[in-house]
Amino acid sequence: MSTNGHLLEAESIAKYYGNIVALKDISTHVNAGEVTCILGDNGAGKSSFIKILSGVHRPDGGRLLVDGEAVQFNSPRDARAKGIATVYQDLAMVPLMSVWRNFFLGAEPRKGFGPLGWLDAATAKRICREELHEMGIDIRDPDQPVGTLSGGERQSVAIARAVYFGARVLILDEPTSALGVKQAGVVLKYTLQARDRGVAVIFITHNPHHAYPVGDRFLILNRGRSVGMFDKSQIDLEELVRQMAGGRELAELQHELAVLRADAS
Amino acid sequence: MLPAPAAAGAIGMAETTTAPAPDERLVHVGPLTRILTRPDIGALLGAIAIFFVFSYFARSVDWLTDPGIAAGWTDQAAQFGIVAVPVALLMIGGEFDLSAGAMVGSSGLLLGYLTVFRDLNIWPAIAIVILFGLAVGFLNGIVVVWTKLPSFIVTLATFFVLQGVNAALTLNLTGTTAIQEIDKASGFDAARTIFATEITKYDFKVKVLWWIGLTMVGAWLLAKSRFGNWIYSAGGDPIAARNIGVPVARTKIALFMMTSGTAALMGIITALELRSIQAKEGIGNEFIYIICAVVGGCLLTGGYGSVIGTFFGAAMLGMVQLGIIYAEWDSNWTYTFQGAILFAAVLLNTVIRSRAQRAR
């Protein structure tokens, strides 16, 4: 029993889809001001796992703990109420709408009372610019449509929005997968900004080169099982890549390739 | 808090607190470009162009300066523009309402029925008609939200149902195609003063004030209210909007109710103005409202548009309607004009929008 007060902890999580074992015996945790990376190839169970953490699915085994207390999420709303915000790949942003309108979408600041209350656009724009600036994102014009931002900038705005609306745990679902090298770097930078503001970050990726520079802890998944969890001090990038590719499998594959090459020559 | 890993420095941790350097990809956007990228600018330019086109072709009358002429085309424009306001909001919210035209007829006929055949005072009758409008809008909305069928189909069905009901019940009731003598209702004169009189010696209609007022309310809602933000998001990306906590279904139903409710208002205005109502009233105007909205910069796919632009779109179509008469052309050309305006507006708006996205 580990009730030593991790901000978010998953304990022996299991998930079955019919007779298919999607996840079995997965444990990890994250604390304020830390980044836990969840790595794995396609089909390793990353999406199933974050859907459990963010309240979309319920686990078939194991339990979730927030601040050391067992919790049960019946919907993403429950998770959000506990301060767990998920930034999905589709970002929940409307491309034709301006940055500030997107930033406050669904939680618009208002002036005046009741049905006559109007949108406090000046405050919204100011807070939006300040918050983004705080994260080191320089949006020149909050009236700019989100559709005109680059993929990396959009991710960064989504992260800033989650942080502003009180996320204690930020789950980032493959935030860098669709981005170019430079843009991915920008997103990694803002991930660290969020961490430095005391947010616990869970970073899902299949790219160890993106995970290693930002992570404090690495959980590697393969075919729904945990390959292992490593603190940064326990593992270097090369070993992380090797573990992720499935260590022995990769060695075998290299051996087979070598044989093939020998045959060919 | 753990120290930043060394590798993080390599991806630019250190430079975050320094003053942001201007991005070399950003070009200074001048005020002219800024104006030209507004969604409503095409409609304004179009309205000005049409005005001057008819100042030439309709020069047999004093098109440019005679207020009586202006009273004529603003009357016609208000006829389109009042319902076009909620139709535009609905389109920005990602939906259509093809039943709005027939609803004008249904509402006027209901008012006639209540006052002429049920001897109701005009005021409770007006209240009932407005409630009827809201109810039809609620039905349209709830069916669209529940069935997830395209609103184009759902409201096309409503349109045809209403069209049949209007014609059949009117014939049944009166043996003719209209309900007459609505002005015998008690309270008629007071109601007509508010909804359908002439307000100046040039015969400007009070309807025009309703048009301007509703446009202002619609524009305010869209730009300055939380509901406006929800409208944009419901049309722009309903799934994203729902994920972030916008009540998309409620927003859409409210928009349908506003559209049918305003169509009911237009039915009341028409019945009071003409003192009678034709069973065919409003039929065909559903597309005019949509043309006004599209000319005004609304995207057929939702998420983008302008109520102010829609106002100019209605002004444009009003001018065409009257201008063709004053120019002494065959009035059948009106449709051709409307089609050409629609096509030109869509082209122009597409150009403007792509500029809007490149200008930044």
Chai-1 contact restraints between the chains, C-beta under 6 A:
chainA,res_idxA,chainB,res_idxB,connection_type,confidence,min_distance_angstrom,max_distance_angstrom,comment,restraint_id
A,G33,B,M1,contact,1.0,0.0,6.0,A-B,restraint_1
A,A92,B,A240,contact,1.0,0.0,6.0,A-B,restraint_2
A,A92,B,N243,contact,1.0,0.0,6.0,A-B,restraint_3
A,A92,B,I244,contact,1.0,0.0,6.0,A-B,restraint_4
A,M93,B,A240,contact,1.0,0.0,6.0,A-B,restraint_5
A,V94,B,S233,contact,1.0,0.0,6.0,A-B,restraint_6
A,V94,B,G236,contact,1.0,0.0,6.0,A-B,restraint_7
A,V94,B,D237,contact,1.0,0.0,6.0,A-B,restraint_8
A,V94,B,A240,contact,1.0,0.0,6.0,A-B,restraint_9
A,L96,B,G236,contact,1.0,0.0,6.0,A-B,restraint_10
A,L96,B,G303,contact,1.0,0.0,6.0,A-B,restraint_11
A,L96,B,Y304,contact,1.0,0.0,6.0,A-B,restraint_12
A,M97,B,Y232,contact,1.0,0.0,6.0,A-B,restraint_13
A,M97,B,G236,contact,1.0,0.0,6.0,A-B,restraint_14
A,R101,B,N229,contact,1.0,0.0,6.0,A-B,restraint_15
A,L105,B,S233,contact,1.0,0.0,6.0,A-B,restraint_16
A,L105,B,I244,contact,1.0,0.0,6.0,A-B,restraint_17
A,G106,B,I244,contact,1.0,0.0,6.0,A-B,restraint_18
A,G106,B,G245,contact,1.0,0.0,6.0,A-B,restraint_19
A,G106,B,V246,contact,1.0,0.0,6.0,A-B,restraint_20
A,E108,B,R226,contact,1.0,0.0,6.0,A-B,restraint_21
A,E108,B,N229,contact,1.0,0.0,6.0,A-B,restraint_22
A,W118,B,K224,contact,1.0,0.0,6.0,A-B,restraint_23
A,W118,B,S225,contact,1.0,0.0,6.0,A-B,restraint_24
A,L119,B,K224,contact,1.0,0.0,6.0,A-B,restraint_25
A,L119,B,S225,contact,1.0,0.0,6.0,A-B,restraint_26
A,L119,B,R226,contact,1.0,0.0,6.0,A-B,restraint_27
A,G136,B,T16,contact,1.0,0.0,6.0,A-B,restraint_28
A,D138,B,P20,contact,1.0,0.0,6.0,A-B,restraint_29
A,Q144,B,R360,contact,1.0,0.0,6.0,A-B,restraint_30
A,T148,B,Q357,contact,1.0,0.0,6.0,A-B,restraint_31
A,T148,B,R360,contact,1.0,0.0,6.0,A-B,restraint_32
A,G185,B,I11,contact,1.0,0.0,6.0,A-B,restraint_33
A,L188,B,I11,contact,1.0,0.0,6.0,A-B,restraint_34
A,K189,B,I11,contact,1.0,0.0,6.0,A-B,restraint_35
A,K189,B,G12,contact,1.0,0.0,6.0,A-B,restraint_36
A,L192,B,A8,contact,1.0,0.0,6.0,A-B,restraint_37
A,P213,B,A7,contact,1.0,0.0,6.0,A-B,restraint_38
A,P213,B,A8,contact,1.0,0.0,6.0,A-B,restraint_39
A,D216,B,L2,contact,1.0,0.0,6.0,A-B,restraint_40
